[in-house]
Amino acid sequence: MTKHNFDEAIQLAPVEGNLFAGVLTESYNNMVGPFGGITAATLLQAVMIHPERLGTPVSLTVNFAGPLSLGEFTIEATPMRTNNSTQHWFIVQRQDGVVTTTASAFFALRKDTWAEQELAMPSAPSAETVAPVAARFTPHWVENYDIRFVEGGFDPAKAEPRDSSRSVMWVREKPERLLDFQSLTAIGDSFFPRMFIRHQTPMPAGTVSITLQFHATQTELQEAGSAFLLASAQANRAQQNYADQTAHFWSPTGKLLLTSHQMVYFKH
C-alpha cells in the first residue's frame, strides 16, 4: 500500500533519547522553505510518537526562527514536566546544527465535563458546489490540499483589492486521508496570508509564530473522517511588517475542532 504524501513528509526515525531524525523533501514547498503547517505537524509528530507521551494535544505554539533547506534535520522533543493528567513539552528542530524552529506543546488526559460551543459554524454551500483552487506552480504545498473558497478567495488575475481580509473555505487533504491531530495541525495553517486577500496579489510573507488550540476529541476526528472541514480566517490588524490572523475549523456536523492564531511577516 502506498504511503500518503503527508505521512511521508512527517515521518521521523528515533535516534536516541528525545532525538528524532527526518528528511525534508520538496512536496510541501512554499515561497521560502516548506509550508509552515507541515513543519508544525512534524514537530507535533515527534511528541505523538515519543514513548513518554501522555494524552493528546491541547495546544501547540510554533516559532519559525529560520527557513529549512531540503535534506536531513533533527527534532528534539523533551518532556519538561509530567503531572497526573497533564504534560508540557519543549521541542527544537535543527538543521546542520542550527536551530530552525522551536515549539512548546501542552498535552493532557481529557475527561468528560460540562461542555458548550458558543461559536457556530458559518453557513456555506456544500463543498461539492464550490470550485477548487489550483496550485499556480509546482511543487507547492497547495497541491496537497483541496481548497474551495466560499468567501474571500485569492485571484491575482483580477488584482482587485478587497475591503476585508475575511475568508471562508472548505478544505481537506488531497488525496483524501483520515483526519488526525497531525493533519489537523497542518490544515490549521492552510489559509493564504491575509495580505494576499486584501491586495489580491502575492508578496513576500511568512508565518513567524502560530498557536493552535485543539478542541477536537479523538472520537470527533474519527467522525470527521476524510470529509471537508469548513474554515474561516480574518486579520485583526496589520502594521509595520506584521499582521495577525485568527482562524477556526469546523467538522461537517458543525463541531469546532481547532482554533489557530498566528503572526505573519509581510513586506509591501
Secondary structure by P-SEA (a helix, b strand, c coil): ccccaaaaaabbbbccccbbbbbbcccccccccccaaaaaaaaaaaaaacccccccccbbbbbbccccccccbbbbbbbccccccbbbbbbbbbccccccccbbbbbccccccbbbbccccccccccccbbbbbccccccccccccccccccccccccccccccccccccccccccccccaaaaaaaaacccccccccccccccccccbbbbbbcccaaaaaaaccccccbbbbbccccccbbbbbbbbbcccccccbbbbbbbbbcc
